[in-house]
C-alpha cells in the first residue's frame, strides 16, 4: 500500500515513481535469494489472472442488497477472459504483488480550490494521471479521508478481500471527485480517456505546480478616519477669514494649477500628495489678470471651498463654513 498526501498533489507522480522503484528493488532482492523462483513466474501470472477475471458487482436491487455476492467470482475463475489492454500491467511494472495506491486527505480539495484556485479540470487531470499510472502496475486506486471518513471502510474491506478472500461487493466509483475507487481489474485506457482535456497540454509537473511556500496574505484595508467638520474648519480658520474678506475672483480662461495636500511640517514622513486641479485664472490684486493662481493663496482657497460647498452632499459643511464667515465678518465690523 502506497499512501499519498492530498495536501501536496503536485508530488503524486513523483512519489509513485520513487516508491515503486524501491518496492521493485526489494522484491527482486528477495527473489534473488532463491534461484528457483522469480518475479516473472507464479506471482506475476497471478496478478494478470486477477486483473483479467475481475467482475464488476451488480447494482443493488429493490431489497437494498447487492444481487452479486460471490467473492470467488470476483477474484477470477476458469471462464474465458480477454487479453490485457494497452497500458495494463506493463513489462517491468508487474511486481507480482497486489498494490493499492491510497490518496489520503481528500477533504482538503475545497481548500485547494479556495486558496490555490484549483478547478474541477485540475482534479480530473490528477485522477487521469493517477489512474494511468496505477494501470501500469495493475494497482487499485482509492481516495480516503480520515477527517470525514470517506473511503476508509472501502479500504478496510478491500484489503481483507485481497488478503483473506472475504466477500467484497463495492462497485467502482469514478464520478465523485473526492470518493474515487478504482479496483484492480476495472480500469482501461478507454475509460480513462473520458477525462482528457485538450487545454491541459503540459506534463503533470507543469500543469499541477506547487504554489508558493507561503500563502500570500490578504491585504489588510487601512482604516481612514474622517476628520470632523469643526476640526477641519478650525485648522483652516485663518485661510477662511482671508477668503471671507476677499473679492469674488474674475472668471477668465481655465488653467491648471497644483493643489498641495498633506503634511507640510518638517518632521519626517511620507511626501505630501499633490493633485492637479483645473480652476479659472484670476485677476491679480492690481487688476492685471494672472495666468494661474498661486498655490496656497487666499483666492485659490476661496475658489476651492466654493466648489466644494456647491456639492449637495456637503450641505452640512457649507452651512458651517457660511456661519463661520458670517461670524467673522461681524467681528470685523
N, C-alpha and C positions, 0 to 999 in steps of 0.2 A: 504494500500500500504506500503510495506516494501522496503526501498531503501538501497542497499549495495554499498560499495565503492571498485571499482576495483583496487585501489592502494594498497589494503590490502586483496587480495583474500584468504589468509590463515585464515581469520576470518569469511568467508562466513557462514559455517555451524554453528559455534558458535553463530553468530549474529541471524541467522534464528531461532535456537532453543530458544534462550533467549527471543526474542520479540514475538514469537508465544506463549510462556508460559505467558507472560504479557498480550497479547491480550485475551487469553482464560480466564485468571483470571478476567479481566474487563468485558468480555461478561457474564460470569457466575454470576458476581455481579449484572449486570443489570437484568438478568432473575430472580435472587433471590428476587428482589423487587416485582415481580408479580408471585404468586404461580401457576397461571393458565397457564403460558407459560413455555417453557423450550427449551434448545438448541437442544434437540432431537425431536422437533416437526416439525412445518411447515418450518422453515428456513433451518434446516438440510436437509429435504427432497427436498427443492428447489435446493440446491447445487448439490444433487445427480441427480436430473432430468436434470439440466442444463448440467452437465457433460455427461450424457448418450445421450442426444439429440444433442450433438454438430455435426455439419456437416461441413466438410472442403469445403470452397468456391471453385468453379470450376476455372480452369485456364482461362486466358484471351483468347478470340477468335481473329480472324483476325482483328476485328474492333478496338482492343485495349481496349475494355471494358470488365469487368468480366461478364460472362454469368449467374452468380448467384447473385441476389441482394435482395433476400427475407430474411430480417433480422429476421423475426419471426421464420422462419425455423431454423435459426442458434441457436436460444435460446431454441428450443425444439418444441414439438408438441404432438399429440396423437398417433403417429406411434409406432410400436413395437420397443423396444430398447433392447440392450444387457445388461446383468448384468455388474456391475463394475468388472474390472480386479483386479488381485493381486496388492497389494501395493497402491491401489487407495482409497482416502477419508477414511482412516482407522478410526476405532473407537477411540474416544478421539482426533482426528485430524480434524474432520469435525466441524468447528466452526460456521456454519450456515451463514457465510457472504462471499461474493466474496473477494478473496485475490489476490493481484498482487505483485510478487517479482521482483523488478527492480534492475539490476546491472548497476549502472552508471559508467561513465568514462571508457567505453570500449576502448577509444582511447589510453589508456596507455599500451595496450598489446605490441606494439613494444618496449616500454621502459623496460617492464618486460623481454622481450626476450634478449635485449641488455645488461642490467645491472645485471640481476639475472639469465640469462641463461635458461629462460622458453622455453619450446618447445611446438609444436602442441599437443603432447601427454599429456602435463600438462593441457592445456586449455580444451582438450577433457575430461580429468578426472574431472576437475572443473564442466564442463557442465553436465557430467553424474551424479555427486553427487547432483547438484542443481536441476536437473530435477526429480531425485528420491525423493528428499525432497519435492519439490513442488507437486508431485503426491500424497503424503500422505494427503495434505491439499486441493487437488483439485485446486491448485493455478495456476495462469498464471505466466510464467517466461519470462522476457524481458531484453535485453541488450540495454542500451542507452548511448549516449554521447552528452552532451550539446556543446562540442567543435566542433565536426563535424556534429552535427545534426542527427546522425543515431538513429533511433528508437523513436525519440521524437514525430513525427506525428502519428506513430502507437500507441504509448501510449495514446495520447490525444483522438484519435478516439475510442480506445478500452474502455477507461474509460467512455466516453459518451455512448458507446454501452451498457455497463453493467448497467449504472445508468439510462439512458433515452431511451433505446431500439432503438437507432438510427441505421441505416444500417451500416454494417461492413463487408467488403469483402476481407480483407487481409488474405492471406494464412499463415500457419505456416512456419517459416524459421529456419532450423536447420543445414544448410550446411556451411554457412559462420560463422567463429568463433566469429566475432565481431558484428554480426547483428542477434543474436538469438531472436526468438519469438515463444513461445510455449503457445498457448491459452489454457485455461481450457477446457478439453474435448478432446484435441488432443492426448495427450501422453498415452503410455502404457509401461509396463516394457519391453516388447519385443522390442519396438522401442529404448528404452534406452540402452539395452544390445549391440546394434551395436557399442557403444563406449567402450566396455570392452577392457582393455589392460592387458594381463597376466603379464606384467612386473611391473604393479602397484599393489603390494601385501599388502602394509601397509594401515592404516587408512587415512582418509582425512588429519588430522593434521600431520601425519608422512610423507605423500607424498608431501603436499603443505605446506612447512615450511616457517616461517618468516625469511627473510635474516637478516644479522647483522644490527643493528640500524644505523650504519654509513657505507656508501658505501666505500669500500676500494679504495682510490685514486690511480690513475695510477702512477706508479713510474716515477719520472722525471729523464730523462737521463742527467747526468752531462756532461757539455761541457768541453772537454780537449783540450787545445790549444797546438799545437806542437811548440816546441822551434825551432827558426830559425837556419839554418846551421852555420852561423857566430857566433851566440851567443853560440851554442853548442861547437864549436871549441875553442872559446875564453875561455870558462870555463875549457876546458881540455888542454889548451895550454902547461902548464908545463909538463903534462904527455906525450904529443905528442913529445915535444922536447927530452925527455929522450928516448922515443921509437925510435925516428929517429936516435939516436947515437948508440943504442944497436945493437948487432948481431942478426941474424935470429935464433930463437930457434931451438934446435935439436929435431926432431920428435921421441919420444920414445913411449912406450905403453900408451894407453889412461888412464886417471884417472879423477875422478870427483872433481871439486872444486866449492866452493860457490862464486858467484859473487854478491857483495853487491851493492844495488842501493838505491837511496832515499836521504833524508836529513840527513847529519851526524853532523849537528850543535847541540849545547847543548840546543837550545830552545825547549820548549815542543811541541809536535805534534805527529802524528801517527808514529808508529815504521817503520823503514826503511824496505822495502820489500827485500826479498832475493830470488834468483833463482839459481837452481843447473845447472851448465853448464859443459858439458863434453869437456875436452880440453887435448891436449897431454902434458905429463910431459916434463920439460926442464932441461937442464944441469945447475948446479949452476955455479956462476962466476969462481970458482976454477977448473971447469972441471968435477966435480963429479955430476952424474945425481941426480936430486931431484925427490921425489915421486910425488910431486904436486907443482903447482905454488902458491906462497903466494898471498892472496887477496890484490889487490891494487898495486902489483909490476909492474915495467915497462914492463917486459916480458909478463905478463898476459894482460896488457892493449894493448900492441902491437899486441898480438895474437888475442885479441877480435876485435880490429879495422880492422885488416887484413881480418878476416872472415866477418865482417860487410861490408867492402868495396868490397868484391867479388860479392856481390849480384848485379844483373843488375839493380834492382830498385833503388839502391843507387849510381848510376853512378855520379850524381852531387856532392854528398857528397865525393866520392872517389877522384874526381879531386881536390876538395877544400883541402882535407887532404894532398894529394900529393904535392899541391902547397905550403902549409904551411911548410911541411917537407923540401922541396927543398929550400925554402927561408931561413929556419933556418940553414940548412947546409951551405949555402953560407955565412951567418953571422959568423958561427963557423970557417970557413976557412979564 
